Amino acid sequence: MSALLEVRNLTKHFPVRRGVLRRTVGHVQAVTDVSFDVHAGETLAVVGESGCGKSTIGRALLRLIAPTAGTVTLDGTEVTALPDPALREMRRHMQIIFQDPFGSLNPRMSVAETLAEPLLLHGLATSANVRQKVAELLETCGLQPWHAARFPHEFSGGQRQRVGVARALATRPRLIVCDEPVSALDVSVQAQIVNLLQDLQASFGIAYVFISHDLAVVRHMADRVAVVYLGRVVEEAPTATLFATPRHPYTRSLIAAAPRPDPGLRSDRQPVRGDLPSALAPPPGCAFHPRCPMAEARCRTERPALRAVGGTSVACHFAEAVAESTTPAERPPSDRLRRRLDILQAARESREDPHA
Ligand SMILES: Nc1ncnc2c1ncn2[C@@H]1O[C@H](COP(=O)(O)OP(=O)(O)OP(=O)(O)O)[C@@H](O)[C@H]1O
């Protein structure tokens, strides 16, 4: 079966300009040669540290920023080759949800106006039935029809994100890019939005590209995970495989670094050592080598290509050796991680039980 979304060698290098003449003095290599597939109804998580290129990938998929190179193909149509009018039509099938719905919702538009706009633009409602369609959308996303008259500032964070989800859902997309959709919310509200996204996926067969730095949410949500380091995919695997047998030392470090500690709570977290190098001048060879506990001479000069190792795609010269050593993932989950997974599970069960 061919994939719904095919991404091939996606690259985005931002020029850095200096001086009065705005001469280009370098390039921020935000995303380089990223390739992956997403099937209908599937969730692919894109994870990595802040600044590794996750949001740039998300925006380039929808051509909210123009890729430097590479192709994005949705359902057989090459999005990266479309002229503007056709691109606008195509966006009906690809939507995005941002971390901060405040930033993506127009504060001067009521929810009714916000949701009516895409419905009318894409011919999915008429002036005669648009109120009804807006009310249905709100109910589908766990809001009430009377919320239509409200403005973004009148909602709580969780409700506002539900409006963001409703706006993305309005055009009945095949794919939604979720860019850190729950990172700004309280943990209990996070679980509600995660469950809403899962329910919508089950009802409408939507595929998600789920961008997140939160491995607990990713583990709960994703079918497959792509791990990105300095703009390149360094490992991609089914979720269970990735957490049970991380094969890239960076993936191991990310898993060891999660969960993030709450103030006042003990944590067994081991932060990824060192800092993310500048994307202006990534290290030669394997870009992770300056931070890698397993790096050898070869890693400093020879960039490892992605290759298949035991059901995983991994870019490490020593992937087999990494998986053989005891992994951080094999330790029992910490109290905080267990508590978060319990909350996610409890929220899901309460939605399934109509009497709860
Ligand atoms: N418009 C831009 N111009 C120049 N550099 C940019 C631009 N947007 C992003 N970058 C750079 O590209 C790199 C990747 O940024 P990006 O926001 O995609 O990372 P991220 O993984 O999503 O991080 P975060 O989780 O903090 O949002 C960073 O080095 C960032 O500074």
The ligand as a MOL file (V3000), in Angstrom:
LIG
                    3D

  0  0  0     0  0            999 V3000
M  V30 BEGIN CTAB
M  V30 COUNTS 31 33 0 0 0
M  V30 BEGIN ATOM
M  V30 1 N 13.2410 31.7600 10.1430 0
M  V30 2 C 14.4110 31.2700 10.5500 0
M  V30 3 N 15.5730 31.8680 10.1980 0
M  V30 4 C 16.7660 31.3790 10.5980 0
M  V30 5 N 16.9040 30.2710 11.3660 0
M  V30 6 C 15.7790 29.6300 11.7470 0
M  V30 7 C 14.4800 30.0910 11.3690 0
M  V30 8 N 13.5580 29.2410 11.9110 0
M  V30 9 C 14.2420 28.2970 12.5940 0
M  V30 10 N 15.5780 28.5400 12.4900 0
M  V30 11 C 16.6650 27.7420 13.0800 0
M  V30 12 O 16.5010 26.4140 12.5890 0
M  V30 13 C 16.8660 25.4720 13.5900 0
M  V30 14 C 15.6860 24.5500 13.8340 0
M  V30 15 O 14.6190 25.2950 14.4420 0
M  V30 16 P 13.1900 24.6540 14.7470 0
M  V30 17 O 12.3170 25.7240 15.3310 0
M  V30 18 O 12.6970 23.9610 13.5460 0
M  V30 19 O 13.5470 23.5780 15.8530 0
M  V30 20 P 12.5870 22.8110 16.8660 0
M  V30 21 O 13.1690 21.4580 17.0190 0
M  V30 22 O 11.1850 22.9030 16.4110 0
M  V30 23 O 12.7750 23.6370 18.1900 0
M  V30 24 P 11.6600 24.0730 19.2650 0
M  V30 25 O 11.1990 22.8130 19.9050 0
M  V30 26 O 12.4320 24.9780 20.1990 0
M  V30 27 O 10.5970 24.7970 18.4920 0
M  V30 28 C 17.2630 26.2730 14.8140 0
M  V30 29 O 18.6680 26.4050 14.7770 0
M  V30 30 C 16.5970 27.6070 14.5910 0
M  V30 31 O 17.3100 28.6460 15.2200 0
M  V30 END ATOM
M  V30 BEGIN BOND
M  V30 1 1 1 2
M  V30 2 1 2 3
M  V30 3 2 2 7
M  V30 4 2 3 4
M  V30 5 1 4 5
M  V30 6 2 5 6
M  V30 7 1 6 7
M  V30 8 1 6 10
M  V30 9 1 7 8
M  V30 10 2 8 9
M  V30 11 1 9 10
M  V30 12 1 10 11
M  V30 13 1 11 12
M  V30 14 1 11 30
M  V30 15 1 12 13
M  V30 16 1 13 14
M  V30 17 1 13 28
M  V30 18 1 14 15
M  V30 19 1 15 16
M  V30 20 2 16 17
M  V30 21 1 16 18
M  V30 22 1 16 19
M  V30 23 1 19 20
M  V30 24 2 20 21
M  V30 25 1 20 22
M  V30 26 1 20 23
M  V30 27 1 23 24
M  V30 28 2 24 25
M  V30 29 1 24 26
M  V30 30 1 24 27
M  V30 31 1 28 29
M  V30 32 1 28 30
M  V30 33 1 30 31
M  V30 END BOND
M  V30 END CTAB
M  END
